[in-house]
Amino acid sequence: MTKYILVSGGVVSGIGKGVIASSTGLLLKTTGLKVTAIKIDPYMNIDAGTMRPQEHGEVYVLNDGGEVDLDLGNYERYLDVTLSRDNNITTGKIYREVIEKERRGDYLGKTVQIVPHVTNAIQDWIERVSKIPVDETGEEPDVCIIELGGTVGDIESAPFVEAMRQFQFRVGHENFALIHVSLVPDMHGEQKTKPTQTTVHALRGLGLLADLIACRLIVQKPLDPATKAKISMFCHVAPEQVIGVHDVSSVYHVPLLLQSQGIVEYLQKRLNLDSIKLTQEMKDRGEDIGTRWKELTKRQERVFDDVTIVLVGKYTDLQDSYMSVTKSLEHSAFRCNRRLILKWVDSSDLEPETQITSPAKYHDAWKAVVSACGILVPGGFGVRGTEGMLLAIKWAREQNIPFLGICFGFQLAVVEWARNVCGLAGATSTEFDAEAKHPVVIFMPEISKTHMGGTMRLGLRPTVFEPESEKWCKVRKLYGGAGKIWERHRHRYEVNPAYIEKLSASGLAFIGKDEKGERMQVFELHDHPYFVGFQAHPEFCTRPLNPSPPFVGFVAAASGQQVLKEQLEYQLKHYHPPHPENAMVSEDELRHADTPPPGVEVALSGP
């Protein structure tokens, strides 16, 4: 029987449920258990794909093309697993499924209601998805972590709370535990318990009893023993069931913080985890994960050399918009034994107009760019701020500053090259100007222009390196010298095939293409310390213990050519892809495997 751990939240949203859920799963994995995760988002959207980054944060993309909540990125990174779109449940998905059943007559003429039909659909979904293998063992997980988004008491989350109340009886007391994350405000040095008391009482009124209360403190001061005792007394739990989670130097220390307070031992006893038979191989594997994680956190504390990276983006007012990018940079900095100093620059601030309207912003933005060890331009949509990005790319190229362009950044680097090296005045993307004189980036011909959700080129796609790249290509060495690699995509535009010959002849080397050789997916400049662009989003596949190759190369180059040389040698010997082998399929196989949601036109990715 699968063991289920529900992680809920109270008082306010955004207090770290995802990190606590991921950390709990990691700790259980270090004991040898196989762990999966599910995120429940109570919004009506089918998925996160059509949401503004400034409102909801990053749209995270999975191997199967699912556009999901950024917390699934936390799960994949911490647990080193490969999840599917079904691991993200939304109200929209559940209601669509129930309505489709009603239209087919599955309910045999009964009145369809929230209880039991919607709540049953939620429980059935969780049980089904929790059995899906997510790691290289190919076996059913032993434990499923379920994170309930939002806060207890929200109107939209009520059906999910009720479903979980019923679910605890469906699976049995020994197979269901609840961790409730609550804010403990620190007001002038005094830790207040009333918000936690209130939210735990509300949860109990809904039929759910917290097994562990994770008290989140937005300060670096640990939970006071007196505060812990008070929460224990008023929330009807033993003192060992109250866990303090204060701010630490990095989120990678959270698992160790939880472990030090006995969370593993409690869950082992509460869920009778010792009854799960583990092979010696799984125990050794878990022990190795725990050892390497501790070494990573210790090494992070001993790093003294800095590397300054400037991220030039469009959504810098909400840094969660680039969550996977920042995590990729962090993981790569760990590998290179560098302390990451990440500076955020709104690309609009680099444009000449800003010099007139806000000289201070313009000056500060350019000061950051010209002093950077490396410049990164990530994904995005729309024309705003693109001229500032082009200026930053031009600076990196001409001044030999390491550069990495991701998706939108890849396309803009092609535009910059076309304008300033090929001499194609007015070269641009048709995303900005449909009547462009030189449309070097165009809308992909098979992509839907009438539907937004799920209609981009999405998911894990292969890239084939050009044969001659083996001799000199840094990117290929970073992937262990492989001739074919897989990364996740999310885009509607591509480099115009009509301009490939001219761009290539001028020195822009498209070293990686799709399987048919028709789509340009990776470029690299031969005579530059590190000037690389990816049409894909390699940041979605980074892991703390196995960082994304192009980011490793970028951070290493920004740290110095000797560091880059060392990392190239290391990657050639030790790189292994983060995906299970069965996830690596051909473009044609992936195209045939696509299953458009009912009633939604989804354009497939091949010609």
ABEGO torsion letter per residue (X at the ends): XBBBBBBBBBGBBGAGAAAAAAAAAAAAAAAGBBBBBBBBBABABABAAABBAAAAEBBBBBAAGBBBBAAAAAAAAAAGBBBBAAABBBAAAAAAAAAAAAAAGAAGGBBBBAOAAAAAAAAAAAAAAAABBABAAGBBBABBBBBBBEBBGBAAAAAAAAAAAAAAAAAEAAABBBBBBBBBBBBGGBBBAAAAAAAAAAAAAAGBBBABBBBBBABABBBBAAAAAAAAAAAGBBAAABBBBBBBABAAAAAAAAAAAGAAAAAAAAAGAAABBBBAAAAAAAAAAAAAAAAAAAAAAABABBBBBBBBBAAAABAAAAAAAAAAAAAAAAAAGBBBBBBBBBAAAABAAAAAABAAAAAAAAAAAAABABBBBBBEBEABGAAAAAAAAAAAAAAGBBBBBBGAAAAAAAAAAAAAAAGBBGBBBAAABAABABBABBBBAABBAABABGABBBEBBBBBBBAAAAAABAAAAAAGGBABBBBBBBBABBBBAAAAAAAAAAGBBBABBBAAGABBABBBBAABABBBBBABBAAAABBAABBBAAAAAAAAAAAEAAAAAAAAAAAAAABBBABBAAABBBAAAAAAABBBBBGBBBBBABX
